Amino acid sequence: MGFEVVMDMDITTLVVVAVYFIGLIAIGAFASKKIKNSEDFLVAGRNLGFWTFTLLVVSSICSGMTILGVAGLGYATGWPSIWEQIFVPLCAAVCILFFGSKLHAVAAKTGYVTMQDYFAHRFYSPRGIRGTSAIIGVFISIIYLVGQYISISMVLSWLFKIPYQWALVIGAVIVMGYTILGGLYAIGMASLIQGMMILLGVLLVGPAVIDAAGGLTHVNTVLAEMDVNMTHLWYPQVHPPYAGYAFMTPMYLVSFFFLLTFGLAAAPHVVNNVLAAREDRYFKWAPLAAFVIYAVIMYICKITGFAARSMAEEGMIAMPTGVSNPADYSFIVASEYVFPGIFAPLVAVIVLSAVMSTTDRLMLTIGSYVSWDIYRQFINKEASEKSITLLSRAAIVASTVITLYLAWSNPPELLAWLIWMAIGVMLACFVTPLFAGLYWRRATREGALASMILGLVGTFAFSYYAKFIAPMPMHPSMYGFVISVAAMIVVSLATAKPSKKLLDETRTGMFIRGEEERKTRS
């Protein structure tokens, strides 16, 4: 390749990515004109239309895990990890249908801004439950953010051949900029565009990579020659696994289902989106729309990872050396092989869209925790709208600095593992209080608090055991989740039940819709 061609590629790459970044900042600047108060900044004035809302939910989930991590896991483990492509899209449907339908209806009357507002109301605990859940939320959001910044830096460093740390700072500054400017309005607008780019981009790139690898039949033949179990739906139930990649056994897949379908559905940066929808009627079809869109994206990304593994095995591509997570580069390396160099920036924009669409929502979630759930509720109950918005922005800057510090060293061996760790804490801490609070009229304040705390402690204890003592047949968070459920049931039954008035206000009971016409039992 001649010098002139290389220069043309570099200039084209710079222009395409610069236009994308400038476009995001422009969206933030435009959205900033809509920000009149803290509700506008944090929940977009509860005014998002159907497709903006639906793609916001999808984009909030569609993180670095979806393209880089999903393809990387497919590259490393083969077909047994295909279950991820059902479980993760299901989480979008679960969040909208089972959590969103009720939370949105109640929030229309109560003015909830965050999930913590619901916890404080339903469990009659304006300080204990709110403070505990907000602190846990900040912690897990920062862990999750580390994974997103790693994904951004992987793409930018690959694209521009710049050091990992430079790429980290560039990506962080861009996302922080438009999030600070426009809040959820900016994120919603960006997610609408990014969601369409991700879907169209994956539909373009994935099939081309699979075809270049020789087609799916050939890919499966190559995988079977490496290990016949890589073409099965799960690995044999052997503990410990017979190989490091063979952990997707039936028992592990059970925990994987709970981890991804429910843990991610209860993630605060995902659940809070339901408070921004304009109308209740969106919750009828949004679950199906979100599931279908996300399932298409994830299936293609996963099979692209299979194809990349086949291509690497046959010497068609070479994964990067000198990095701790080569499998996570499978999507972009295979894409670079298939498409002429001039298309590389377009592939990069697709991946960046997936990563940034979650990163911005996580940053805003941290901002809402600090300003709304901690400062306004514990420090200054008379805080002005202006001060809440300003503090949200300051918290976003602070979280960016902290996350950059944590992500500064080399990334983990497999990106998916870092993100699963954060989701595991969500599973153990938030799923039980949300489900019990919305659907079990006997759930109490004491039960919810015990559920959160013991679930968190249990997850850390079993994670430590799995990491430093001996591997476990299921994801460590599954054991924390079981403890969380047990704590909720036992402690709630041992303490005084909530008032009927409170339960009716929060629409608590074994139903999803139509509570207004239904008389619930005390």
Helices and strands as residue ranges (DSSP letters): H 3-32, H 38-43, G 44-46, H 50-61, H 64-64, I 65-69, H 70-77, G 79-83, H 84-94, I 95-100, H 101-110, H 115-122, H 128-160, H 164-212, H 216-226, G 228-231, H 250-257, I 258-263, H 268-271, G 272-276, H 282-313, G 326-329, H 330-338, G 341-343, H 344-368, I 369-379, H 385-407, H 415-426, I 427-431, H 432-439, H 445-468, H 476-494, H 500-505, G 515-517
